[in-house]
Amino acid sequence: MKLSFEEHGMVALVVASGDCTGDASDRLRRTVADRFAAGARSIILDLASVALLDSLAIETLLWVGEESARNGGALRLVAPQESVLTILRLTRTADRFESSGTVELAARSLR
């Protein structure tokens, strides 16, 4: 999985592409932890190019949501593919995440 990020004050945009499994989940967690350490409170996670999550990835997403809330912010998922939504529904975690169709809509929802 490839990860890139942009920092916008207290909001960090993290863009993921590829499958989020195994070591990739660890990289995502480290990337987000670094964004929190740099002052981000909220994370916008663009999943438009992610088709597969494993259980470690779901745990990571739950952690990002909890850490965001602990920092006074929130997690927003952007454009998750139907396969990702299905995995979240099957694991009964879908209701723990808010998603938006675009990065712009996600950013507006955090104001």
Secondary structure, DSSP 8 states (H G I E B T S, - for coil): -EEEEEEETTEEEEEEES-B-THHHHHHHHHHHHHHHTT--EEEEEEEE---B-HHHHHHHHHHHHHHHHTT--EEEES--HHHHHHHHHTT-GGG-EEESSHHHHHHHT-
